[in-house]
């Protein structure tokens, strides 16, 4: 494994939960774009071309998607040896569980999805965050099969498409990649999904420390039925005076969505 896998995991703080650094955690699809920008807490959206999507924490990019053995019929066909894998929800609509995975070849860091009926797709990514990445997935009420690439400082929002098949970056209303801050900017501390009568709804969470307790706000994030655009919805105050070990605060300081497993990048 690449020697950078031994890099330190220590992070310093910026604002309530953030660290100071010089560039931003962003991702790009086949058009290879740059970071989106936050406007409405607690999520980082892409409505300002001058502020990056995950603010001043790390650099992350994703390359054009590729396909490997798209005619595969097994849930792990096309997954590289040594990859960190997890069984996840049905992403391609065939009624069977699928697989998300991460790999590090020494030269490239790779995010991949392998479905039982449509084979494997993957995209390369980079990140300046020192810790290994993780990935999970869910299908939202809109029908969007979303994939969450957690680099430790931000979460890049991707979508799986049966057509192709393909793994693509979800973009904000201005066309920039959409991501969630994990406390390294003032715009959010994590994401959650909440089950409603029509299915899972995605929210950006922002747990802000205030004199030893926390105020928690939540913003719904709508991912279009076409799965290509994310837009901030209403923001609500969930609670004030919450303790650090309150389950709401703990959930708001990470990536929690659905029942799928979490795959970890091999060290």
C-alpha positions as CSV (number, residue, x, y, z in Angstrom):
1,X,0.0,0.0,0.0
2,X,1.2,3.5,-0.7
3,X,3.2,5.0,2.2
4,X,0.8,7.9,2.4
5,X,-1.6,5.5,4.1
6,X,0.6,6.0,7.2
7,X,0.0,9.7,7.3
8,X,-1.1,11.2,10.6
9,X,-4.7,11.3,11.5
10,X,-4.5,14.3,13.8
11,X,-6.6,17.3,12.8
12,X,-6.5,20.8,14.3
13,X,-9.7,22.8,14.8
14,X,-11.2,25.6,12.8
15,X,-14.2,27.5,14.2
16,X,-16.3,25.0,16.2
17,X,-15.1,21.8,14.5
18,X,-12.9,22.9,11.6
19,X,-9.3,23.1,10.8
20,X,-7.4,25.6,8.8
21,X,-5.9,24.7,5.5
22,X,-5.4,26.2,2.1
23,X,-7.7,24.6,-0.3
24,X,-11.1,22.9,-0.7
25,X,-12.5,19.4,-0.8
26,X,-14.3,19.1,-4.1
27,X,-15.1,16.5,-6.8
28,X,-15.8,16.6,-10.5
29,X,-17.6,14.4,-13.0
30,X,-16.7,13.8,-16.6
31,X,-16.5,17.6,-17.1
32,X,-13.9,17.8,-14.3
33,X,-15.3,20.8,-12.5
34,X,-14.2,22.6,-9.4
35,X,-15.6,23.1,-5.9
36,X,-19.2,24.2,-5.4
37,X,-20.0,26.8,-2.8
38,X,-22.1,27.1,0.4
39,X,-24.9,29.6,0.8
40,X,-27.6,28.1,3.1
41,X,-26.4,26.3,6.3
42,X,-26.1,23.5,7.3
43,X,-25.2,22.1,3.9
44,X,-22.6,23.2,1.4
45,X,-24.2,23.9,-1.9
46,X,-23.1,25.4,-5.1
47,X,-24.8,28.8,-5.4
48,X,-21.7,31.1,-5.3
49,X,-18.9,30.8,-7.8
50,X,-16.4,32.4,-5.4
51,X,-16.7,30.1,-2.4
52,X,-15.7,26.4,-2.5
53,X,-18.0,23.6,-1.6
54,X,-16.2,22.3,1.4
55,X,-14.4,25.5,2.3
56,X,-10.8,25.5,3.4
57,X,-10.1,22.0,4.3
58,X,-8.8,19.6,1.6
59,X,-8.5,18.9,-2.1
60,X,-10.5,16.2,-3.7
61,X,-11.2,15.4,-7.4
62,X,-12.9,12.6,-9.3
63,X,-12.2,11.6,-12.8
64,X,-14.5,10.5,-15.6
65,X,-16.4,7.3,-14.9
66,X,-15.4,4.0,-16.4
67,X,-17.0,0.6,-16.8
68,X,-15.6,-2.8,-16.1
69,X,-17.4,-5.9,-17.3
70,X,-20.8,-4.3,-17.5
71,X,-22.4,-7.7,-18.3
72,X,-21.4,-9.2,-15.0
73,X,-24.0,-11.1,-13.1
74,X,-22.5,-11.4,-9.7
75,X,-22.7,-8.8,-6.8
76,X,-18.8,-8.7,-6.6
77,X,-17.8,-9.2,-10.2
78,X,-15.3,-6.6,-11.2
79,X,-14.4,-5.6,-7.6
80,X,-10.5,-5.3,-7.4
81,X,-8.7,-7.7,-5.1
82,X,-7.9,-5.9,-1.8
83,X,-10.6,-3.3,-2.1
84,X,-12.6,-2.4,0.9
85,X,-16.2,-3.5,0.2
86,X,-19.7,-3.3,1.8
87,X,-23.0,-4.7,0.8
88,X,-25.5,-1.9,0.2
89,X,-29.0,-1.3,-1.0
90,X,-30.4,-2.1,-4.4
91,X,-29.0,0.7,-6.6
92,X,-29.9,-0.6,-10.1
93,X,-33.5,-1.6,-9.4
94,X,-33.2,-5.4,-9.9
95,X,-34.4,-6.1,-6.4
96,X,-31.0,-7.5,-5.2
97,X,-28.4,-5.9,-3.0
98,X,-25.3,-4.3,-4.6
99,X,-21.8,-3.4,-3.5
100,X,-19.9,-0.2,-2.9
101,X,-16.1,-0.3,-2.6
102,X,-12.9,1.7,-2.3
103,X,-9.4,0.8,-3.5
104,X,-5.9,2.3,-3.5
105,X,-3.6,1.0,-6.2
106,X,-0.7,3.1,-5.0
107,X,-1.1,5.5,-7.9
108,X,-4.8,6.0,-7.8
109,X,-7.6,6.1,-5.2
110,X,-10.8,4.6,-6.6
111,X,-14.5,4.8,-5.7
112,X,-16.6,2.0,-7.2
113,X,-20.1,0.5,-7.4
114,X,-20.8,-3.0,-8.5
115,X,-24.4,-4.0,-9.2
116,X,-25.6,-7.6,-9.6
117,X,-27.2,-7.0,-13.0
118,X,-25.1,-4.1,-14.5
119,X,-21.5,-4.8,-13.5
120,X,-19.0,-2.4,-12.2
121,X,-18.4,1.4,-12.6
122,X,-15.7,3.4,-10.9
123,X,-14.1,6.8,-10.7
124,X,-10.7,8.0,-9.4
125,X,-10.5,10.6,-6.7
126,X,-7.9,12.5,-4.6
127,X,-8.1,14.2,-1.2
128,X,-5.7,16.0,1.0
129,X,-7.5,14.8,4.1
130,X,-5.1,12.5,6.0
131,X,-7.5,9.7,6.9
132,X,-8.8,6.9,4.6
133,X,-12.1,7.6,2.9
134,X,-15.3,5.7,3.3
135,X,-18.4,5.2,1.1
136,X,-22.0,4.4,1.6
137,X,-25.2,4.6,-0.5
138,X,-29.0,5.0,-0.3
139,X,-32.0,5.4,-2.5
140,X,-33.9,8.6,-1.8
141,X,-37.6,9.1,-2.0
142,X,-37.1,10.9,-5.3
143,X,-35.7,7.6,-6.7
144,X,-32.2,8.9,-6.8
145,X,-29.6,6.2,-5.9
146,X,-27.0,8.3,-4.2
147,X,-23.5,7.4,-3.2
148,X,-21.7,9.3,-0.4
149,X,-17.9,9.6,-0.6
150,X,-16.7,10.6,2.9
151,X,-13.1,11.9,2.8
152,X,-13.1,12.8,6.5
153,X,-13.5,16.6,5.9
154,X,-16.4,16.6,3.5
155,X,-18.8,14.2,1.8
156,X,-19.0,14.3,-2.0
157,X,-22.5,13.5,-3.4
158,X,-22.5,11.0,-6.3
159,X,-25.3,9.2,-8.1
160,X,-25.4,5.8,-9.7
161,X,-27.0,5.6,-13.1
162,X,-28.2,2.4,-14.7
163,X,-27.8,4.0,-18.2
164,X,-24.3,3.4,-19.3
165,X,-23.9,2.4,-16.4
166,X,-22.2,5.3,-14.8
167,X,-21.2,6.9,-11.5
168,X,-21.5,10.6,-11.7
169,X,-21.1,13.6,-9.4
170,X,-24.3,15.4,-8.4
171,X,-24.2,19.1,-9.0
172,X,-25.8,22.1,-7.4
173,X,-28.1,24.5,-9.2
174,X,-25.2,26.6,-10.5
175,X,-23.5,23.5,-12.0
176,X,-20.8,22.9,-9.4
177,X,-20.2,19.6,-7.5
178,X,-22.4,19.4,-4.4
179,X,-20.9,18.3,-1.1
180,X,-21.5,18.3,2.6
181,X,-19.1,19.8,5.2
182,X,-18.1,17.6,8.2
183,X,-17.5,20.5,10.5
184,X,-14.5,22.0,8.8
185,X,-16.4,25.0,7.6
186,X,-19.2,27.0,9.3
187,X,-21.7,25.5,6.8
188,X,-22.4,22.1,8.4
189,X,-21.2,19.2,10.4
190,X,-22.7,16.2,8.7
191,X,-25.6,14.6,6.9
192,X,-28.5,12.3,7.9
193,X,-31.4,10.6,6.2
194,X,-34.9,10.5,7.7
195,X,-37.5,8.0,6.7
196,X,-40.9,9.5,5.8
197,X,-44.0,7.9,4.3
198,X,-42.7,8.2,0.8
199,X,-39.1,7.1,1.6
200,X,-35.8,8.5,2.7
201,X,-35.2,12.2,2.7
202,X,-31.7,13.7,2.8
203,X,-30.7,16.5,5.2
204,X,-27.6,18.5,5.9
205,X,-27.0,18.9,9.6
206,X,-25.3,21.7,11.5
207,X,-24.5,21.3,15.2
208,X,-23.1,24.5,16.5
209,X,-21.5,24.8,19.9
210,X,-22.8,27.5,22.2
211,X,-21.4,27.8,25.7
212,X,-21.0,24.1,26.3
213,X,-24.2,23.0,24.6
214,X,-25.3,22.8,20.9
215,X,-27.9,24.3,18.7
216,X,-28.9,22.0,15.9
217,X,-30.3,23.1,12.5
218,X,-31.3,20.8,9.6
219,X,-31.7,21.6,5.9
220,X,-33.4,19.3,3.5
221,X,-31.5,18.6,0.3
222,X,-33.6,17.7,-2.7
223,X,-31.9,15.5,-5.3
224,X,-33.8,15.7,-8.6
225,X,-35.7,12.7,-10.0
226,X,-33.3,12.8,-12.9
227,X,-30.6,12.4,-10.2
228,X,-28.3,15.1,-11.5
229,X,-29.1,18.2,-9.4
230,X,-29.2,18.9,-5.7
231,X,-30.9,21.9,-4.2
232,X,-31.3,23.1,-0.6
233,X,-34.8,23.2,0.8
234,X,-36.2,24.5,4.1
235,X,-34.0,24.9,7.2
236,X,-35.4,24.1,10.6
237,X,-34.1,24.4,14.1
238,X,-34.2,20.9,15.6
239,X,-33.1,21.7,19.2
240,X,-31.2,24.1,21.4
241,X,-29.2,23.5,24.6
242,X,-28.3,20.0,23.5
243,X,-25.5,18.1,25.1
244,X,-22.5,16.8,23.1
245,X,-23.6,13.2,23.7
246,X,-27.2,13.8,22.7
247,X,-28.1,11.3,19.9
248,X,-29.2,14.1,17.6
249,X,-25.9,15.9,18.0
250,X,-23.9,12.7,17.5
251,X,-25.8,11.8,14.4
252,X,-25.4,15.4,13.1
253,X,-21.6,15.1,13.3
254,X,-21.1,12.4,10.7
255,X,-22.6,10.6,7.7
256,X,-25.7,8.5,8.5
257,X,-28.1,7.5,5.7
258,X,-30.2,4.4,5.3
259,X,-29.4,0.7,6.0
260,X,-26.6,0.1,3.6
261,X,-23.1,-0.9,4.8
262,X,-20.1,1.3,4.9
263,X,-17.0,0.4,2.9
264,X,-13.6,1.7,4.1
265,X,-10.6,2.5,2.0
266,X,-7.8,0.0,2.6
267,X,-4.8,1.4,4.5
